[in-house]
Amino acid sequence: MTIPKEIFKAYDIRGIIDKTLTPEIVEAIGHAIGSEATARRQTQICIGYDGRLSGPDLAAALSRGIRKSGIHVINLGMVATPMVYFAACHLGTNCGVMVTGSHNPPDYNGLKMVLAGETLSGATIQGLRLRIEQNQLFTGQGTESQYDIAPEYIAKIADHIQLARPLKIAVDCGNGVAGAYARKLYETLGCEVEELFCEVNGHFPNHHPDPSVPENLSDLVTVLKTGSAEIGLAFDGDGDRLGVVTKDGSIIYPDRQLMLFAEDVLKREPGATIIFDVKSTRNLTPWIAARGGKPLLWKTGHSLVKAKMKETGAALAGEMSGHTFFKERWYGFDDGLYSGARLLEILSRFDNPSAVLNSLPDSVSTPEQHIQMQEGEPHTLIAHLQATAKFEGATEVITIDGLRVEYADGFGLMRPSNTTPVVVLRFEADSEVALQRIQAQFKALILAAAPQVNLPF
């Protein structure tokens, strides 16, 4: 069988249903995953799937493939991605595979994988492809059992999250799988919950389940402005990312959420390392340092962040995209539902939660912006600019992940996406004038190297 190389991404496997990702392909990948687990002396793998229409068929194919290697499958059914991670820890399998297309369009699906406690990325994901191509596969007769992890997941969170008072919240799940669990979780914590689009529907009929895009939060903004809810939470399609909206309709981006989480964690773990990705606000470094923490800028990508957390022993990490990783009091994986619970625990101590969030340091900034290119071009462009570009007035040029260029009054970022053929851009500054100056410098350098591209600014 020919397996399309392009579906093996940096952080996961992702493809188009019935084109680059079929049940036959997923079964073959499952056999490779089971073989890799066997090589790592593992015996069981938890699997689950999100609310996409193709999920049940692909999960069944995944299970068949894994069982071919002799591994036992614990099938969790339709769950959020973090519930698979939780099951891997809670049930002691140390292995989990989630069938999810994350925030991709409805015709996509994919796999996120943890084996022997390691979130697969980069070369280890390519290694699965090589196993198939080289037929380096174990054979055996694995079995399958079903397991409902939700009651234990919710009970485990409720066991240590204590709200100082009940909160009225609105929750927008964008018809993603988080909608099957959000109300139960937050009501268990003592909240009054108003639901938006919490019926799981793989067609995503209301808006796309990606809270990093401001337009996808417009319904939640309206509900907050006009209703009685004190705070709004939004989730992506598989429930591992969190969006937050205040009473006045302001969006609190994840890098600002991380400030509040860092302050809280550092009260219990003084001196802890806090990791944030290259897309995040420059306000995080002084904020964390002022509270006795060790700020650490790192690459974007949930699997790369988790690896860095293990290496450094960090208590907390966060990405601008909405992945937040709590090691302090939790397991260190990204979990939007749990992040929401941690946020509510903090905010319940205040009479005006929105005022607390709106008072966090802010700057003039852009959301994430994209330059569309052909496959392979973004990495070539950024490598060229890393080698040749001169940034006038820069105080520091950081190349751990693309180009993050620091100035006295702001920063600019361009990096190649590891999931789609785009260059990701983000800008932040102390003023609109400074923002435009930085953007103009980036624009001139990008167009000199790639005059054919359409810039989003």
C-alpha positions in Angstrom: 0.0 0.0 0.0 1.2 3.5 -0.9 0.8 5.9 2.1 0.8 9.6 1.2 3.9 11.1 2.7 2.2 14.5 3.1 -0.1 13.3 5.8 2.8 12.8 8.2 3.0 16.2 9.8 5.3 17.7 12.5 2.9 17.2 15.4 0.4 14.6 14.1 -1.0 12.8 11.1 -3.6 14.7 9.1 -5.3 14.2 5.8 -8.5 14.5 3.7 -11.1 11.9 4.2 -11.4 9.3 1.3 -8.5 10.9 -0.5 -5.3 11.0 1.6 -6.9 9.4 4.7 -9.0 6.3 4.2 -9.8 3.5 6.6 -7.3 1.3 4.9 -4.5 3.9 5.4 -5.5 4.4 9.0 -5.5 0.6 9.6 -1.9 0.4 8.2 -0.9 3.3 10.4 -2.5 1.6 13.4 -0.4 -1.5 12.7 2.7 0.7 12.7 1.6 2.5 15.9 1.0 -0.9 17.6 4.4 -2.1 16.3 6.2 1.0 17.7 4.4 0.5 21.0 5.5 -3.2 21.1 9.1 -2.1 20.4 8.8 0.2 23.4 7.5 -2.7 25.5 4.0 -1.3 25.8 0.9 -3.6 25.9 -2.2 -1.4 25.8 -3.3 1.7 23.9 -6.3 3.9 24.7 -8.1 5.3 21.6 -10.9 7.8 21.0 -12.4 10.0 18.3 -14.0 13.4 18.1 -17.3 14.5 16.6 -16.3 14.4 13.0 -18.5 12.2 10.8 -15.6 10.0 9.7 -14.5 9.4 13.3 -16.2 6.1 14.1 -15.1 4.3 10.9 -11.5 5.6 11.2 -11.4 4.6 14.9 -12.5 1.1 14.1 -9.8 0.9 11.4 -7.2 2.2 13.9 -8.2 -0.4 16.4 -8.0 -3.2 13.8 -4.5 -2.0 12.9 -3.2 -1.7 16.4 -4.6 -5.2 17.3 -2.8 -6.7 14.4 0.4 -6.0 16.3 -0.8 -7.9 19.4 -1.6 -4.8 21.4 -4.8 -4.5 23.5 -7.0 -1.6 22.6 -9.1 0.3 25.2 -11.8 2.1 23.1 -13.0 5.2 24.9 -15.6 6.1 22.1 -16.4 9.7 21.3 -14.3 11.9 23.7 -12.2 15.1 23.7 -8.5 14.7 22.9 -7.4 15.5 26.5 -9.7 12.7 27.7 -7.5 10.2 25.8 -4.4 11.8 27.3 -6.1 11.5 30.7 -7.0 7.9 30.2 -3.4 7.0 29.2 -2.3 8.4 32.6 -5.2 7.4 34.7 -5.5 3.8 33.4 -1.7 3.4 33.3 -1.4 2.5 29.7 1.0 5.4 29.0 -0.3 5.2 25.4 -3.1 6.9 23.6 -4.2 7.7 20.0 -6.9 10.3 19.2 -8.7 10.3 15.9 -9.2 14.0 15.3 -9.0 16.7 12.7 -8.5 19.3 15.4 -9.5 22.7 13.9 -9.2 21.7 10.2 -12.2 21.8 7.9 -14.9 19.1 8.2 -13.4 16.9 5.4 -10.2 16.4 7.3 -9.3 14.0 10.0 -6.1 12.7 11.6 -4.3 11.1 14.5 -2.6 12.6 17.7 -0.4 10.0 19.3 1.3 9.3 22.7 3.4 6.2 23.2 5.2 5.3 26.4 4.4 8.8 27.7 6.0 10.5 24.7 3.9 12.7 22.4 5.0 11.7 18.9 6.4 14.5 16.7 8.9 15.0 13.9 11.2 12.1 13.3 9.1 9.7 15.4 6.0 10.3 13.2 8.1 9.8 10.1 9.3 6.6 11.7 5.7 5.2 11.5 5.7 5.8 7.8 9.1 4.1 7.4 7.8 1.1 9.4 5.0 0.7 6.9 7.2 1.2 3.8 9.9 -1.2 5.1 7.3 -3.7 6.6 8.9 -3.5 10.0 5.7 -4.6 11.6 5.0 -7.0 14.5 2.1 -9.4 14.2 -0.2 -10.7 17.0 -3.8 -11.1 18.1 -4.7 -8.0 20.1 -8.1 -7.6 21.8 -10.4 -4.7 22.4 -12.5 -3.5 25.4 -14.7 -0.4 25.8 -14.3 2.1 28.6 -16.3 5.2 29.7 -13.6 7.5 31.0 -15.9 10.6 31.4 -17.1 10.0 35.0 -13.5 9.6 36.3 -12.2 12.5 34.3 -14.9 14.9 35.6 -14.5 13.5 39.2 -10.7 13.9 39.1 -11.0 17.6 38.1 -13.8 18.3 40.6 -11.7 16.6 43.3 -9.1 19.5 43.3 -10.8 22.5 41.6 -12.6 24.5 44.2 -14.7 27.6 43.2 -14.9 30.3 45.9 -18.5 31.1 44.6 -20.8 29.8 41.9 -20.3 31.5 38.5 -22.7 32.0 35.6 -20.9 31.1 32.4 -21.6 30.8 28.7 -19.9 28.0 26.8 -19.5 27.8 23.0 -18.4 24.4 21.7 -18.9 25.2 18.0 -20.6 21.8 17.6 -17.3 20.1 18.5 -16.9 17.2 20.9 -16.3 19.4 23.9 -20.1 20.0 23.8 -20.7 16.4 25.0 -18.9 17.1 28.3 -18.6 20.9 29.1 -22.0 21.4 30.8 -21.5 18.3 33.0 -18.0 19.3 34.0 -18.8 22.9 34.9 -22.1 22.2 36.6 -20.2 19.7 38.7 -17.9 22.5 39.8 -20.9 24.6 40.8 -21.4 26.8 37.7 -24.7 27.8 36.0 -24.0 27.0 32.3 -25.6 28.6 29.2 -24.8 26.5 26.2 -24.1 27.6 22.6 -23.7 25.0 19.8 -23.0 22.2 22.2 -24.8 19.5 20.1 -22.0 17.5 18.5 -22.3 17.8 14.8 -19.5 17.1 12.4 -20.9 19.4 9.7 -20.1 22.4 12.1 -23.3 24.2 10.9 -23.0 27.4 13.0 -19.3 28.4 12.9 -16.0 26.6 12.6 -14.7 25.3 16.0 -11.5 27.4 16.2 -11.5 29.9 19.0 -8.3 31.5 17.8 -10.3 33.2 15.0 -12.2 36.2 16.4 -15.1 35.8 14.0 -15.8 32.4 15.5 -16.4 34.0 18.8 -19.0 36.6 17.6 -22.0 34.6 18.9 -20.4 34.2 22.3 -19.5 37.9 22.4 -23.2 38.8 21.8 -24.4 36.4 24.6 -21.9 38.0 27.0 -22.9 41.5 26.2 -26.6 40.9 26.3 -27.2 38.1 28.8 -26.5 37.3 32.4 -23.3 35.2 32.0 -20.2 36.6 33.8 -17.7 35.0 31.5 -17.6 33.0 28.2 -15.5 29.9 27.4 -15.0 28.6 23.8 -13.4 25.4 22.6 -12.0 24.0 19.4 -13.2 20.9 17.7 -11.4 18.3 19.9 -11.5 20.2 23.2 -7.7 20.8 23.8 -7.8 24.6 23.2 -9.6 27.4 25.2 -10.9 30.8 24.1 -12.1 33.4 26.6 -14.6 36.3 26.3 -15.3 38.9 29.0 -18.6 40.5 29.9 -17.9 43.5 27.7 -17.2 41.2 24.7 -13.4 41.5 24.9 -11.4 38.5 23.7 -8.7 37.5 26.2 -6.1 35.8 24.0 -4.3 32.7 25.4 -1.0 34.5 26.0 -2.8 36.9 28.3 -4.7 34.0 30.0 -1.3 32.5 30.7 -0.3 35.6 32.8 -3.2 34.8 35.2 -2.3 31.1 35.2 1.4 31.8 35.8 0.6 34.2 38.7 -1.5 31.5 40.3 0.9 28.6 39.8 3.9 30.6 41.1 2.2 31.2 44.4 2.4 27.4 45.0 5.6 26.7 43.0 8.0 29.6 43.6 10.7 29.8 41.0 9.0 27.5 38.5 9.8 27.6 34.8 6.9 28.9 32.6 7.1 28.1 28.9 5.4 30.1 26.1 5.7 29.9 22.4 7.2 32.4 19.9 3.8 33.8 18.9 3.1 34.9 22.5 3.2 38.5 23.9 6.5 40.0 25.0 4.6 41.1 28.2 5.0 37.5 29.6 8.7 37.7 30.3 8.6 40.7 32.7 5.3 39.5 34.2 6.6 36.0 35.0 10.0 37.3 36.2 8.3 39.9 38.5 6.5 37.0 40.2 9.6 35.0 40.8 9.2 32.6 37.8 11.6 31.6 35.1 10.2 32.7 31.7 11.2 30.5 28.7 10.4 31.3 25.1 10.1 28.1 22.9 9.0 26.7 19.6 5.3 26.5 18.6 3.7 23.0 18.6 1.9 21.1 21.3 4.3 18.1 21.1 7.4 20.3 21.0 6.1 22.2 24.1 5.4 19.0 26.0 8.9 17.7 25.2 10.4 21.0 26.5 8.3 20.7 29.6 9.7 17.3 30.3 13.2 18.5 29.7 13.0 21.5 32.0 10.5 20.3 34.6 8.3 23.4 33.8 5.2 23.7 35.9 3.1 25.4 33.2 3.3 26.2 29.5 1.1 27.9 26.9 0.8 28.6 23.2 -0.9 31.6 21.5 -3.1 29.1 19.7 -4.9 28.2 23.0 -3.1 25.0 24.1 -2.3 25.4 27.8 -0.3 22.7 29.7 -0.6 22.4 33.5 1.9 20.2 35.2 1.2 21.7 38.6 -1.8 19.8 40.0 -2.4 18.0 36.7 -0.6 15.8 34.2 1.2 18.3 31.8 -0.9 17.7 28.7 -3.0 20.4 26.9 -6.6 20.4 27.9 -9.1 23.2 27.1 -11.8 21.9 29.4 -9.4 21.7 32.3 -7.9 25.1 31.5 -11.4 26.5 31.7 -11.8 24.9 35.1 -8.5 26.4 36.4 -9.6 29.8 35.0 -13.0 29.7 36.8 -11.3 28.7 40.0 -9.2 31.9 39.9 -12.0 34.1 38.7 -14.4 32.9 41.4 -12.4 34.7 44.0 -13.4 38.1 42.5 -16.7 39.9 42.3 -15.9 41.1 38.8 -14.1 38.4 36.8 -14.1 40.5 33.6 -12.3 43.4 35.3 -9.6 41.0 36.4 -9.1 39.7 32.9 -9.3 43.1 31.2 -6.7 44.6 33.6 -4.0 42.1 32.4 -1.2 43.9 30.6 -2.0 44.4 26.9 -0.4 45.8 23.8 -1.3 46.8 20.3 -1.2 43.5 18.4 -2.4 41.6 15.4 -4.1 38.2 15.5 -2.3 35.3 13.8 -1.9 36.2 10.1 -1.1 33.9 7.2 0.7 34.1 3.8 -0.6 31.3 1.6 2.1 29.5 -0.4 2.7 26.2 -2.1 3.8 23.1 -0.2 7.5 23.4 0.9 7.8 27.1 0.0 7.3 28.6 3.6 10.3 26.7 5.0 12.4 27.7 2.0 11.5 31.4 2.3 12.1 31.5 6.1 15.4 29.7 5.8 16.5 32.3 3.2 15.5 35.2 5.3 17.1 33.7 8.4 20.4 33.7 6.4 20.1 37.0 4.7 17.7 39.5 6.2 18.9 42.5 8.1 16.4 44.0 10.6 17.2 47.7 11.2 16.7 48.8 14.8 16.3 45.3 16.2 17.5 44.5 19.7 17.5 40.7 19.2 16.8 38.3 16.4 15.5 34.9 17.7 15.7 31.9 15.3 14.5 29.0 17.4 11.3 28.8 15.3 11.3 31.0 12.2 12.3 34.7 12.9 11.1 36.5 16.0 12.6 40.0 15.9 12.6 42.0 19.0 12.6 45.8 19.1 12.6 48.3 22.0 8.9 48.9 21.3 7.6 45.6 19.9 8.2 42.5 18.0 7.5 40.9 14.7 7.3 37.1 13.9 7.3 35.0 10.8 7.6 31.3 10.9 6.7 28.4 8.6 3.6 26.5 9.8 4.3 22.8 10.4 0.8 21.8 9.5 -0.2 23.7 6.4 1.7 25.5 3.6 1.6 29.0 5.1 3.9 31.5 6.7 2.5 32.5 10.1 2.9 36.2 11.1 2.2 38.1 14.3 3.1 41.6 15.4 2.9 43.4 18.7 4.0 46.9 19.7 3.6 49.7 22.3 1.7 51.8 19.8 -0.1 51.7 16.4 2.8 53.7 14.9 5.4 51.2 16.1 3.3 48.3 14.9 3.0 49.7 11.4 6.8 50.5 11.3 7.6 46.9 12.2 5.1 45.5 9.7 6.5 47.7 7.0 10.0 46.4 7.6 8.8 42.8 7.4 6.7 43.6 4.3 9.7 45.0 2.5 11.9 42.0 3.4 9.3 39.4 2.5 8.4 41.0 -0.9 12.1 41.3 -1.8 12.5 37.6 -1.3 9.1 36.4 -2.6 7.4 39.2 -4.7 4.6 36.9 -5.8 3.0 36.5 -2.4 -0.1 38.2 -1.1 0.5 39.8 2.3 -2.4 40.1 4.8 -1.4 43.6 5.8 
